[in-house]
């Protein structure tokens, strides 16, 4: 993923796969419904801590790769 919009799309897709409403997800994660809506829309000012909570609840894992890494020598964090 390279953009917040892509992250939002991934979160929305996973939530729908699990057949969870935005309201149910918000209650499970202890966030407001507005936060979930904004996160799924790719709002760039969403708090990363809350976003990570939502992703954890949905079973989404993030892997990071250092910029400029190639397939043979890149390091994954």
Sine and cosine of phi, psi and omega as CSV:
sin_phi,cos_phi,sin_psi,cos_psi,sin_omega,cos_omega
0.00,0.00,0.68,-0.73,-0.03,-1.00
-0.87,-0.49,-0.21,0.98,-0.04,-1.00
-0.71,-0.70,0.36,-0.93,0.07,-1.00
-0.91,0.42,-0.50,0.87,0.04,-1.00
-0.91,0.42,-0.64,0.76,0.04,-1.00
-0.91,0.42,-0.63,0.78,0.05,-1.00
-0.89,0.46,-0.72,0.70,0.03,-1.00
-0.85,0.52,-0.67,0.75,0.02,-1.00
-0.90,0.43,-0.66,0.75,0.02,-1.00
-0.90,0.44,-0.66,0.75,0.02,-1.00
-0.91,0.42,-0.72,0.69,0.02,-1.00
-0.87,0.49,-0.71,0.70,-0.02,-1.00
-0.87,0.49,-0.72,0.69,-0.01,-1.00
-0.91,0.42,-0.67,0.74,0.02,-1.00
-0.86,0.51,-0.69,0.73,0.00,-1.00
-0.93,0.37,-0.60,0.80,0.07,-1.00
-0.86,0.51,-0.62,0.79,-0.01,-1.00
-0.99,0.11,-0.03,1.00,0.01,-1.00
0.83,0.56,0.75,0.66,0.03,-1.00
-0.93,-0.37,0.70,-0.72,0.07,-1.00
-0.98,0.20,0.30,-0.95,0.07,-1.00
-0.87,0.50,-0.63,0.77,0.01,-1.00
-0.90,0.43,-0.69,0.72,0.03,-1.00
-0.89,0.46,-0.67,0.74,0.01,-1.00
-0.90,0.44,-0.69,0.73,0.02,-1.00
-0.87,0.50,-0.70,0.72,0.00,-1.00
-0.91,0.41,-0.65,0.76,0.01,-1.00
-0.89,0.45,-0.62,0.78,-0.09,-1.00
-1.00,-0.03,-0.12,0.99,-0.03,-1.00
0.95,0.31,0.50,0.87,0.05,-1.00
-0.90,-0.44,0.13,-0.99,0.08,-1.00
-1.00,0.09,0.40,-0.92,0.06,-1.00
-0.85,0.53,-0.66,0.75,0.00,-1.00
-0.84,0.54,-0.63,0.78,0.02,-1.00
-0.88,0.47,-0.72,0.70,0.00,-1.00
-0.88,0.47,-0.70,0.71,0.02,-1.00
-0.86,0.52,-0.75,0.66,-0.01,-1.00
-0.90,0.44,-0.66,0.75,0.00,-1.00
-0.88,0.47,-0.71,0.71,0.00,-1.00
-0.92,0.39,-0.44,0.90,0.05,-1.00
-0.99,0.13,-0.15,0.99,0.02,-1.00
1.00,0.09,0.48,0.88,0.02,-1.00
-0.89,0.46,0.84,-0.54,-0.12,-0.99
-0.94,0.34,-0.23,0.97,-0.04,-1.00
-0.99,-0.16,0.18,0.98,0.04,-1.00
-0.90,0.43,0.61,-0.79,-0.03,-1.00
-0.94,0.34,0.76,-0.65,-0.06,-1.00
-0.90,0.43,-0.60,0.80,0.00,-1.00
-0.88,0.47,-0.70,0.71,0.03,-1.00
-0.92,0.38,-0.63,0.78,0.02,-1.00
-0.88,0.47,-0.65,0.76,0.03,-1.00
-0.91,0.42,-0.60,0.80,0.07,-1.00
-0.87,0.49,-0.72,0.69,-0.01,-1.00
-0.89,0.45,-0.71,0.71,-0.01,-1.00
-0.89,0.46,-0.66,0.75,0.03,-1.00
-0.88,0.48,-0.70,0.72,0.00,-1.00
-0.88,0.48,-0.52,0.85,-0.01,-1.00
-1.00,-0.01,-0.07,1.00,-0.01,-1.00
0.98,0.22,0.46,0.89,0.02,-1.00
-0.99,-0.12,0.75,-0.66,0.00,-1.00
-0.90,-0.43,0.64,-0.76,0.05,-1.00
-0.95,-0.30,0.73,-0.69,0.17,-0.99
-0.92,-0.38,0.60,-0.80,0.03,-1.00
-0.91,-0.42,0.51,-0.86,0.06,-1.00
-0.77,-0.64,0.69,-0.73,0.02,-1.00
-0.92,0.40,0.69,-0.72,0.03,-1.00
-0.87,0.49,0.63,-0.78,0.01,-1.00
1.00,0.09,-0.03,1.00,0.02,-1.00
-0.97,0.25,0.56,-0.83,0.10,-0.99
-0.95,-0.32,0.10,-0.99,-0.09,-1.00
-0.90,0.43,-0.42,0.91,-0.06,-1.00
-1.00,-0.02,-0.48,0.88,-0.07,-1.00
-0.81,-0.59,0.10,1.00,-0.03,-1.00
-0.93,0.37,0.54,-0.84,0.05,-1.00
-0.96,-0.29,0.70,-0.71,0.07,-1.00
-0.98,-0.18,0.65,-0.76,0.01,-1.00
-0.96,-0.29,0.00,0.00,0.00,0.00
